[in-house]
Amino acid sequence: MKAPRPVLRRAYLNLDSLFGHVYSNLTGEPLTPTKVATFYLLRILFQTHFGLRHEPSFYGLFDYLEKQKLFHWLYALMSSNTELTYKDYRLVTRMAFGEDREINQNFYAAMEQLGSALADINFGIEDEFYTNRYAKNPNLAWDALEHDLVLLETSDDLHFTSHFSFVYRWLKGILAQYTKTSNGDLFKLNLKMREWILAEGNNPSPIENMEAVLPYVIDCSMRARKWTNETIFNVQKDPTHTMPFDDIFNYVRIVQKRHPDVIEAFLLEAIINIQMKDGSRGMKALKSYFELSMFELNSNMVHCMKTHRLGVPNFAPLMYSPILQARICRLFGDYPTARVLLDESLRQAQIRNDEICHQMANVEMHTCGVIGCGPILEDNAQRIIEYVDKDRRILRKALRHIDDLHGHHRTGPCCLESEDDFEVVAELDSYGKMIMILKTIAAGHYKLKYNRVAETGFNCQVGSDSQERGQKVFAFGYSIMSSNMIRNGLYSQAKNISQELLSGNLETEKGGSFYTEPFAVGMANLAYAHAAAGNYTEALTVVDEMKIKFPEELVWQGYRHAHICETIINFEKLFLMNKYNECNSIVGDLAAYSELEYRIRRCLLLSALGRSDEGTTFLMSLLVEDVYGNIRILMQCATIYTANKYFGRAAIALDEALILAEGTTLLGIKALIRRRMATMMMCQGRYREAQELLDYCFEEVLRHGTFIEKACLYMTAARTARFLGKDPRDFLRTARILVHGKWPAMEKSIFSELSFLHKTDGLMPNPSRLSQVCEQFGKLTDDYSGRCDWLLL
């Protein structure tokens, strides 16, 4: 006898192992006494309108206006965020229905049965609620003609509800929650309902969900997902007006435990960890988010029937996860890891032919190379040079309308609608042009003019803009414009641009204003513009406002700009007051943000304390590839050499700086170098050459210099004019107006120059005027001792 043939059976997926128990994962409306009462009221209203089974209602159908009034009260009860007491609930029903059709009497009778334990909570509802058709009369034959007559007579009756109404969806949520409620929980709910009905106090019962007290906003998956998405948006837009981070963390933990289908909670956790400077925890949460989103239901039914694979992998996380992880690595300075991740994302985007992912990864790659993680652009010159060969990947024609999307097809799976695709691509185009503008600015080749690249980089043409992308691009663009104007010495223009940026930060339809890094940069540039004019009080007032709007524990990326700005302005203010010890106590704060800014000021401070060689050696040991940084280093060393009468070294340094400046488009930088050359010639005794150089650069320095630069210019011009036998009083008068109350040491130098002018063997002898000048000099010396080191500036 032959052995039986083996039976080959196809292995089926264990759906419970994939998705867990079906009923336990349903998204329901948490059951509370108020909602149970609303369910009973809804059922009574339906029976009052329709009837019961095959019997029409004794009270007759509601008309359109009556139904509209009833549903107005139902919507109010169903959408209420607070739990009512039974006493308050009865007040609402009396106001809503009064004595109409005995609705209140029937409702009170049902509640009294529950309160007296004569009946348990019953979530049953007639099938007629869904069909809006009367059941067949059991007293008649099943094929009797009367059934068709009843259907024909009632076909035009006003339906109580429809499948698309809010009432219907709310009811399905209640029933979904009921299906996954255990018998023990139903017993507790019956007890809670009786307590609610018989309670004498006004305290409503707490909301209970699976034996845990949950806040209303996260008591079900639908509301938890809505709260999570809104919090993600608000934390990135304005973290100062959101819940405290500790409370958000508590909510996130509850959502992750009670609502495992709301995987966005892990994304929110990652964002909060980044805001708290915890990159490792943020990376871990982000990995959890993408791991949970890498599996989806099979949408191809043919493939599903052949392979029995109900679940299939989702390749979107393979493309977009490395981008977000690389962004975290970049924010915390891990550039090699960020580039490896972005390379992987680019490979996945090319395999899947995802244009959005490809563009996004390229923009982030250039961001690593151009901006990095630092708050100051000058620190990133070396990273810029490494990625000059990939500019063509983000320099492409910008989208003008939605039809520019290739072939009218979806360009990526990251958006729900084609319009969102268009807005994402438009935003990425703007960021790409913005990165190229920053790269050109860092190289010193950017021309201050309005062109297509600048227009695309500073503006974003979007449609409905539900995610406020246009406002984000506007903020980035204006902050870059104001920073570049500060860099080029256009302080009044930078002040106007910064004020325009801040005044345009109004509350939007989604609520609140933006408190992000671009607006912190705009406020910092406004403070720099005030300080450049000598208005230190206004500048520090802006800084104090920045520290309030951008606290370190909430917006650390914005706070660092406030800290840098405050340190630079206070250092300059204290240095002009000859308070070198206080300068020494604050200058170290800059080292963590910008080595160049720290070393320049540290070198200046050492030189003012008489340790010039140590200062110049300390500054020259810094290797900087950035052209603007090298020019500043050479200019600072040259002024120190001039103050110490090393004129040969000073001339070499200034010549090198001028050669570098000739290859840039920086406005006013050559005039500032020539002013230092004129000061050096004046100290050497080469007065006519100094005068010729001053005549050449005078207007440019006044146009692009700070008040300190202008004061040094006037002092050089006054001293040169005196040695050439010309009247220097106009220069000295203007210089004193500039520095009065801000730079006492320079004011004393002006008085010294006047004393040389009015002494007996001076150019304009005047004993009485000389006496006045000496008296003013003495008063200033009593209040502000020390010499004036203006040659160092």
ZARO-681025 format. One record per residue (C-alpha): residue in three letters; x, z negated, y. Coordinates in steps of 0.02 Angstrom, whole numbers, plus 50000, padded with zeros to 5 digits. Example, Ala and Ser with C-alpha at 12.3 -4.5 7.8 and 13.67 -1.06 7.14 Angstrom:
BEGIN
ala506154961049775/ser506844964349947/
end
This chain:
BEGIN
met500005000050000/lys500695005150167/ala501004992350300/pro499764993250445/arg500345003250594/pro500924992450737/val499754991750884/leu500634994151049/arg499754985551191/arg500164987351373/ala500684971051455/tyr499514965651594/leu500004955951747/asn499544937751756/leu498634937751921/asp498584918851928/ser500484918251921/leu500564930652064/phe499224924152179/gly498804906752114/his497034901452073/val495824913352157/tyr494614900452227/ser495984888852290/asn496684902852399/leu495064907952482/thr495014906752670/gly493554895452713/glu492764885752855/pro493164867152832/leu491634857052782/thr491144843452904/pro489474834452934/thr489134844653090/lys489414860952997/val488354855452851/ala486954851552974/thr487184868553055/phe487074876752883/tyr485424867652849/leu484774872553020/leu485234890852989/arg484324890752822/ile482774882852899/leu482754895653040/phe482874909852913/gln481444902752810/thr480414900352968/his480684918553014/phe480644927152844/gly479784915552724/leu480264910352547/arg480584922352405/his479054933752395/glu477974923752516/pro478014928752701/ser478264915352832/phe476764904852881/tyr477374904853062/gly477634923653081/leu479184933453127/phe480234929653280/asp480194943153410/tyr481784949953490/leu481844937653636/glu481464922653526/lys482834927553406/gln484054930053550/lys483714912353611/leu483904904953435/phe485544913853405/his486194908153574/trp486074890053513/leu486734894453340/tyr488284902753413/ala488584887453522/leu488484875653372/met489544886753259/ser490924889553387/ser491024871453446/asn492774864053433/thr492174846053429/glu491244835953299/leu489554829753360/thr488654813753312/tyr486964814953229/lys486164807953386/asp486954821453494/tyr486494834753366/arg484654829753374/leu484714830753563/val485374848453550/thr484014853753427/arg482654846053535/met483294855453688/ala483434871553588/phe481804871953488/gly480664858253551/glu479024858853454/asp479134877453416/arg478554881653238/glu478994864353174/ile480834869053163/asn481394851653216/gln480204842853098/asn480824852952949/phe482644850052999/tyr482384831153020/ala481524830352850/ala483014838752766/met484244827152853/glu483224811652808/gln483264816552625/leu485174817552634/gly485294801252730/ser484184791752608/ala485124798752457/leu483544807152392/ala484494823652383/asp486284829652381/ile487014843152490/asn486384859952431/phe487334875652487/gly486144887552401/ile485374901352505/glu484124914552455/asp484664932152409/glu483394938352535/phe484544932052673/tyr485764946052628/thr484524959652579/asn483144956552709/arg481904962152575/tyr480554951552492/ala480734947552308/lys479484954352186/asn477944943752158/pro478134935851985/asn476244935651964/leu476204954651963/ala476924967051841/trp478684972151877/asp478194990351908/ala476604986652004/leu476224997752152/glu475994982552264/his477894979752266/asp478184996652348/leu476794993552472/val477574977052525/leu479264985552550/leu478454999352651/glu477474987352761/thr479004976452798/ser480294990352820/asp480174989453010/asp480224970453021/leu481574962653130/his483014957353019/phe483644939753038/thr485484944453031/ser486674958352977/his488294959552881/phe489264962353043/ser488634947353139/phe489614931753181/val488274921153094/tyr488514930652932/arg490414928852937/trp490284910352978/leu489104907852831/lys490284916852712/gly491694905452771/ile490654890052732/leu490204896552560/ala492014901552525/gln492564883852563/tyr491174877052453/thr491724887452303/lys493454879352303/thr492824861552334/ser492984850252184/asn491594838752124/gly492554823852187/asp492684831452361/leu490824835752358/phe490444817552316/lys491494811952464/leu490644824652575/asn488924817852524/leu489484800252568/lys490194806152734/met488564815352771/arg487524799652740/glu488684789352850/trp488534802552985/ile486644802452980/leu486464783352972/ala487884779253094/glu487364769053246/gly488954772453347/asn489424788053440/asn491054791753348/pro490924807753247/ser491704809353076/pro493454816353068/ile493714834053005/glu494254833152824/asn495054847252727/met495734844352552/glu495894825552581/ala496924827452741/val496404825752922/leu496844842153008/pro496744847353191/tyr495374859853227/val496554874153275/ile497354874253102/asp495974867652990/cys495734884752908/ser496814900052879/met495944910853007/arg496184898453150/ala497914893553089/arg498474911753095/lys497734913953268/trp498574898053331/thr500234903153254/asn500224920453334/glu499724913553503/thr501074900153495/ile502394912953447/phe501944923053601/asn501834908053718/val503454899953659/gln504414915753700/lys503504918253864/asp503374900753936/pro503964886553823/thr503764873853964/his501864874853954/thr501664874453765/met501504859653648/pro503074848953626/phe504214856453495/asp504044841153383/asp502154843253381/ile502324861753345/phe503474857553200/asn502184845553131/tyr500824858653142/val501964871553062/arg502304860052914/ile500434857252890/val500074875952897/gln501454879852774/lys500774866852653/arg498894869352673/his498814887952712/pro500164896952612/asp499424913852660/val499904910952844/ile501714916252822/glu501904918553010/ala502184899653018/phe503954902552953/leu504264914853094/leu503664901953221/glu504804889153140/ala506284900953160/ile505894903853345/ile505754885253381/asn507394881753291/ile508254895053398/gln507534887153555/met508274870753495/lys509994879053465/asp509884876753276/gly510394893953215/ser510634889353032/arg508874882253014/gly508164896953109/met509024908952990/lys508354899352840/ala506564899852905/leu506724918252944/lys507294921952767/ser505794912452699/tyr504644922852808/phe505324939452747/glu505404933852566/leu503544929752572/ser503134946252656/met504084957252533/phe502594958552414/glu500934966952449/leu499404973552358/asn499534990952285/ser498545003052394/asn498765017552272/met497375015552143/val498025029652030/his499725021452023/cys498885004551994/met497855010951847/lys499355019351765/thr500615005351787/his499434990351798/arg500444984751949/leu499244976552068/gly500684970352174/val502084981552239/pro503604977952347/asn503524980652534/phe505084988752604/ala504774983952786/pro505694967152768/leu507224976452699/met507294986152863/tyr506764973552994/ser507404957152921/pro509254961452952/ile508854965453135/leu508094948353171/gln509454939553071/ala510774949353167/arg509964944153330/ile510144925853281/cys511964928753233/arg512284937353401/leu511464923353501/phe512644910753420/gly514214921553430/asp514394927653250/tyr514684946053291/pro515474951953126/thr513984945753025/ala512774953253152/arg513594970453136/val513574969852946/leu511714965852949/leu511344979653075/asp512304992352971/glu511214987752823/ser509634989552928/leu510195006852986/arg510485012352807/gln508755006352754/ala507965014852905/gln508795031252861/ile508225029952679/arg506415026252731/asn506455038252879/asp505855024452996/glu506185029753175/ile505695013353257/cys506845003153146/his508275015253175/gln508065014453363/met507874995453360/ala509444992853256/asn510475004353368/val509904995353525/glu510344978553446/met512034985553391/his512434990653569/thr511814973953632/cys513104965553520/gly514434976453596/val513924975853779/ile513094959053810/gly513544948253662/cys512974930253678/gly513774925853844/pro512844924154009/ile514154933854108/leu514484952354082/glu516344951854121/asp516744942653959/asn516234957253847/ala517384971553894/gln518294971853727/arg516674973053629/ile516104987353741/ile517634997753700/glu517354995853512/tyr515665004753515/val515875019053639/asp515635032153503/lys513815027553464/asp513035030153634/arg512145046053581/arg511075036353458/ile510105027653594/leu510285040453734/arg508795051453698/lys507345058353794/ala506105044653837/leu504295045653781/arg503075049753919/his501445048853820/ile500845045453644/asp500915063753592/asp502815063053602/leu502835053553438/his503495066253313/gly502105076053227/his500785063453283/his501245053153129/arg501585034653118/thr503425031553155/gly503565014553075/pro502605001252980/cys502904987253104/cys501354990953211/leu499504991353171/glu499015005653285/ser499835021753344/glu499685015753524/asp500725000653477/asp502005012453402/phe502105021753566/glu502315005753666/val503674999053550/val504645015453560/ala504445016053749/glu505084998253763/leu506575002253651/asp506975017653756/ser506995006653911/tyr508124993753829/gly509295007553768/lys509485014653943/met509694997054009/ile511134993853890/met511975009953947/ile511765004654128/leu512564987854090/lys513974996454000/thr514295007654151/ile514214992754268/ala515484983254163/ala516644998254165/gly516494998954355/his515795016754357/tyr513965013954397/lys513335022354555/leu511975013654651/lys510705027654654/tyr508995031254580/asn509065043154432/arg508165046454266/val509215034254167/ala508965020354294/glu507105024154307/thr506855023054118/gly507935007454106/phe507054997854244/asn505265003354205/cys504255005154046/gln502795017454042/val501555009253922/gly499695010253891/ser498584994953874/asp500144983953858/ser499324970053760/gln501024962253724/glu501574963153909/arg503064974053869/gly503044982254040/gln503244965454127/lys504714961054014/val505614977354052/phe505234975154237/ala506024957854235/phe507584963754144/gly507774978654259/tyr507604968954421/ser508794955354361/ile510104968654321/met509844976754491/ser510054960354585/ser511594955554482/asn512404972354516/met512054970454702/ile512894953354701/arg514364961354610/asn514494974754745/gly514314962854892/leu512554968254941/tyr511954950354966/ser510474953355081/gln509824967154966/ala510084956054813/lys509104942354901/asn507634954154933/ile507644960854754/ser507704943254682/gln506274937454792/glu505264952654740/leu505594948854557/leu505064930654574/ser503534934354681/gly502954947154552/asn502974933954414/leu501114930654422/glu499934923954290/thr499374937654171/glu497764940454076/lys498494931553926/gly498834916354035/gly500354908954119/ser501894916154203/phe503534921154123/tyr504924908054111/thr506234918554024/glu508074922154050/pro507854937254169/phe506904926354292/ala508264913154280/val509534926754322/gly508454931954469/met508404914154536/ala510284912254510/asn510604928254608/leu509474921854747/ala510524905954753/tyr512134916254757/ala511444926554900/his511064910755000/ala512794903654962/ala513644919955015/ala512864917655187/gly513424899455193/asn511684892255166/tyr512194879655034/thr510664868655059/glu509474882955021/ala510554888454875/leu510574871254794/thr508704869654823/val508454885454721/val509604878354587/asp508604862254579/glu507024872554557/met507874882254418/lys508314866354324/ile506484861054331/lys505814877854273/phe507154880654141/pro507564863854059/glu508984864353934/glu507964857153790/leu506654870953806/val507464886453883/trp509324884553851/gln509684902953885/gly508964901254059/tyr509694883954089/arg511484889954066/his511274901554216/ala510674886754318/his512164876454260/ile513424890154299/cys512634893454468/glu512624875054515/thr514434872754463/ile515064888054559/ile514124883754719/asn514594865354714/phe516424869654681/glu516464881454829/lys515584868954942/leu516744854554892/phe518304865254902/leu517924869855082/met517744851255118/asn519484848055040/lys518684836954907/tyr519874842454770/asn519594827654654/glu517724831154645/cys518114849654617/asn519224844854472/ser517824834654392/ile516584849154387/val517664864654361/gly517864861154176/asp516004864454149/leu516314883054172/ala517524884454025/ala516124884453897/tyr515264899253980/ser516624910154059/glu518494908254035/leu518814920054180/glu517754910454306/tyr518524894054248/arg520324899954260/ile520134907854431/arg519454891754504/arg520664880854408/cys522114891354474/leu521444889954651/leu521284871054634/leu523054869054565/ser523744879554707/ala522834868954837/leu523614853454757/gly525364860954776/arg525574866954596/ser525534885654633/asp526734891354496/glu525734881954365/gly524124889354432/thr524704907454432/thr525474905654259/phe523844898254195/leu522834912554269/met523984926854219/ser524034920954039/leu522214926354019/leu522084943553941/val520594952854015/glu520124970853977/asp518744971554107/val519304981054262/tyr518344970054384/gly519064954354305/asn520834961254319/ile520564965454502/arg519974947854538/ile521464940254447/leu522694951154545/met521824947154710/gln521864928454677/cys523704928654626/ala524134939054779/thr523344926554899/ile524294912354815/tyr525924922154830/thr525544925355014/ala525204906855048/asn526894902554968/lys527794916755059/tyr528164926854900/phe527744942754992/gly528574954454868/arg527524947954724/ala525974948254832/ala526264966454882/ile526484971654699/ala524904962554645/leu523864970054786/asp524514987554753/glu524024985854569/ala522314979454618/leu522064994054737/ile522555006554602/leu521264998854484/ala519934998654620/glu520205017154656/gly519565021054481/thr517915011654506/thr516335013854607/leu516284995554662/leu515724994454842/gly516844984954963/ile518154979954836/lys519504990854915/ala519104983755087/leu519314965955020/ile521004970554946/arg521564978355111/arg521024962755205/arg522204952655096/met523564965555128/ala523284963555315/thr523394944555298/met525024946255202/met525744957955337/met525194945755472/cys526124931655382/gln527654943055368/gly527624946755555/arg527114964955533/tyr525744963455662/arg525494981655708/glu525334986955525/ala524134972555498/gln523104978055648/glu522994995955584/leu522434989955413/leu521154978355491/asp520434992455595/tyr520255002655435/cys519334989555332/phe518464978855464/glu516704986055450/glu516744986755260/val517224968355247/leu515814963455364/arg514614973655259/his515134967555086/gly515994950855112/thr515384932955102/phe515454921555251/ile517134914855186/glu517824932455176/lys517204936155352/ala517964920055420/cys519664924555344/leu519494941955418/tyr519144935155592/met520574922655580/thr521794936255527/ala521174947555667/ala521304933355796/arg523054928255748/thr523644946455742/ala522874949855912/arg523724934455988/phe525434939855927/leu525104957255995/gly524654949956165/lys522784953456153/asp521314941956185/pro520784934156018/arg519374923156084/asp517944934356025/phe518614933655847/leu518834914755856/arg517104912155930/thr516274922355793/ala517294913555658/arg516794896355723/ile514954901255721/leu515154906455539/val516024890655477/his515274877155587/gly514664862855478/lys515204871955319/trp517104873255326/pro517844859655436/ala519644863955390/met519414881855451/glu518604875255609/lys520164864755639/ser521234880255614/ile520184889055746/phe520514874655866/ser522364875655825/glu522344894055866/leu521474890356030/ser522774877156072/phe524174890056048/leu523204901556162/his522914888856302/lys524544878956302/thr525714880756452/asp526784894356373/gly525314902556285/leu524454918956317/met523064910856422/pro523674894056490/asn522254882156529/pro522654863456527/ser520844857656542/arg520274868956402/leu521774863556299/ser521254845456321/gln519494849156261/val520144858556110/cys521314844256063/glu519914831656079/gln518764841855966/phe520194844055843/gly520464825255839/lys518634821555805/leu518604833755661/thr520214826355591/asp519454808955592/asp517974815155490/tyr518844828055382/ser520684825555347/gly521804838255263/arg522454855555301/cys521584872255291/asp522074882755140/trp521204898455197/leu522684909155144/leu522254905154964/leu520554913654982/
end
